[in-house]
């Protein structure tokens, strides 16, 4: 059975959801150590969180890209994640979803969060037919993320390197067994209705 095109898949519990980000060590290492972002983390910039581990690997090149050498698994409250979705705007104009381009632009400007759906990735980081959620947080959303939503921060760089080594060696079963157990996130149809692009 094929995956729905727009579905959030994530490692989640009854109260939390895990998202991924990659940073330079000077931000990533203290964040993992302290369970919160250091003072050097820029709250005034949009920060993108990704529930898909493999999409994060695609983005950071298995933690090899400059400035993305430390991969963090950030457990946040489902309440916060749902708030971000509810207050997000789709990052691109979608005919039939938005009344017109000008209305969409106004919504995008006001929204503290934005959503992109990008092709999910396989272990070789090749695109799949279904999409993966990227959630951009700015302003109030970024502030709430940093100050209220974070439950824990873990450094999963070694995990990324280990899975990548298995993929390079052709040991795909071993690589697959180490992936986080992402499953459909129970977001209501109402929560995602304005975000299906």
C-alpha positions in Angstrom: 0.0 0.0 0.0 1.4 3.4 -1.0 1.9 6.1 1.6 -0.5 9.1 1.5 1.2 12.1 -0.2 0.8 14.5 2.7 1.2 12.7 6.0 3.3 13.5 9.0 5.4 10.6 10.1 7.4 11.0 13.3 8.8 9.3 16.3 6.2 10.3 18.9 4.6 9.4 22.3 1.3 10.3 23.8 2.8 13.7 24.9 5.8 14.4 22.7 7.1 14.3 19.1 10.8 14.1 18.0 12.1 16.5 15.4 15.6 16.9 13.9 18.0 19.8 13.3 21.6 19.9 12.4 24.0 22.6 13.7 27.7 23.5 13.9 29.3 21.8 17.0 29.5 25.2 18.9 25.7 25.3 19.0 24.8 21.6 18.8 27.1 20.2 21.5 26.0 22.7 24.3 22.4 22.3 23.3 22.6 18.5 23.8 24.6 19.0 27.0 22.2 21.5 28.6 18.9 20.4 27.0 18.3 23.9 25.7 19.8 26.1 23.0 22.8 28.3 24.0 22.7 32.1 24.0 24.4 32.1 20.6 21.3 30.4 19.0 19.6 33.1 16.9 15.9 33.4 17.9 15.3 36.1 15.4 15.9 33.8 12.4 13.5 31.2 11.0 14.5 27.7 12.3 13.3 24.6 10.4 12.4 21.4 12.3 12.0 18.1 10.5 10.2 15.0 11.9 11.9 12.8 9.3 15.3 11.5 10.2 16.2 10.5 6.6 15.1 13.9 5.3 17.5 15.4 7.9 20.2 13.1 6.6 19.6 14.3 3.1 19.7 18.0 4.2 22.9 17.6 6.3 24.7 15.0 4.1 24.9 12.5 7.0 26.3 15.2 9.3 29.1 16.0 6.8 28.0 19.4 5.5 29.8 22.4 7.0 27.8 24.0 9.8 25.6 20.9 10.1 28.1 18.4 11.7 26.0 17.9 14.9 22.6 16.3 14.4 20.1 16.8 17.2 17.0 14.8 18.1 14.8 17.4 19.8 11.8 16.0 21.7 9.1 18.7 21.9 5.6 18.7 23.4 2.8 17.6 21.1 0.8 20.6 22.3 3.6 22.9 20.9 3.9 21.0 17.7 0.2 21.1 17.1 0.1 24.8 17.9 2.8 25.4 15.2 0.8 23.4 12.7 -2.4 25.2 13.5 -0.7 28.6 13.2 1.3 27.8 10.1 0.9 28.9 6.5 1.9 26.8 3.5 5.3 28.2 2.2 4.0 28.4 -1.4 0.8 29.6 -3.0 -1.6 26.7 -3.8 -4.5 27.4 -6.2 -7.7 26.1 -4.8 -6.4 26.2 -1.2 -5.8 29.9 -1.0 -8.4 32.4 -2.3 -5.7 34.2 -4.3 -2.0 35.0 -4.3 -2.4 38.3 -2.4 -4.4 36.6 0.4 -1.7 33.9 0.7 1.0 36.5 0.9 -0.8 38.3 3.8 -1.3 35.0 5.6 2.4 34.0 5.1 3.6 37.4 6.5 1.4 37.1 9.6 2.0 33.4 10.3 4.6 32.5 13.0 5.2 29.1 11.3 5.3 27.8 7.7 5.1 24.4 6.1 6.9 22.8 3.2 6.2 19.3 1.9 9.4 17.9 0.3 10.0 14.4 -1.1 10.7 11.9 1.6 14.0 10.1 1.2 15.2 6.4 1.2 18.4 5.1 2.8 20.3 6.2 -0.3 18.7 9.6 0.2 16.9 9.3 -3.1 13.4 11.0 -3.4 10.3 8.9 -2.8 6.8 9.6 -4.1 5.3 10.7 -0.8 6.2 13.9 1.1 7.9 14.8 4.3 6.9 17.8 6.5 9.4 20.6 7.1 8.1 23.1 9.7 9.6 26.6 9.8 9.4 28.5 13.1 9.8 32.3 13.4 8.9 35.0 15.9 6.5 33.7 18.5 6.8 30.1 17.3 10.6 30.2 17.6 10.4 31.7 21.0 7.9 29.1 22.3 10.0 26.4 20.7 13.1 27.4 22.6 11.5 28.3 25.9 8.4 26.1 26.3 8.2 23.1 24.0 11.5 21.4 24.4 11.4 18.2 26.5 14.9 16.9 25.7 17.7 17.3 23.2 20.0 14.4 22.2 23.0 14.3 20.0 22.4 11.6 17.4 25.4 12.4 15.2 27.0 9.0 16.0 23.8 7.2 15.0 23.8 9.1 11.7 27.4 8.1 11.0 26.7 4.4 12.0 23.6 4.2 9.7 25.6 5.9 6.9 28.4 3.4 7.3 25.9 0.5 7.0 24.5 2.0 3.8 27.9 2.5 2.3 28.7 -1.2 3.1 25.4 -2.3 1.5 24.1 -3.6 4.8 20.6 -2.0 4.3 18.8 -4.3 6.8 21.3 -3.3 9.5 20.8 0.4 8.6 17.1 0.1 8.6 16.9 -1.5 12.0 18.7 1.6 13.5 16.3 4.1 12.0 14.0 5.9 14.5 10.6 4.2 14.5 8.6 6.9 12.7 4.9 6.2 12.3 1.9 8.4 11.2 1.4 11.3 13.5 -2.3 11.6 14.7 -2.9 15.1 13.3 -6.6 15.7 12.7 -7.8 16.5 9.2 -8.8 19.9 10.6 -5.2 20.6 11.7 -3.8 19.8 8.3 -6.6 21.1 6.0 -4.9 24.5 5.4 -1.5 22.9 4.8 -2.0 20.3 2.0 -0.1 21.7 -0.9 
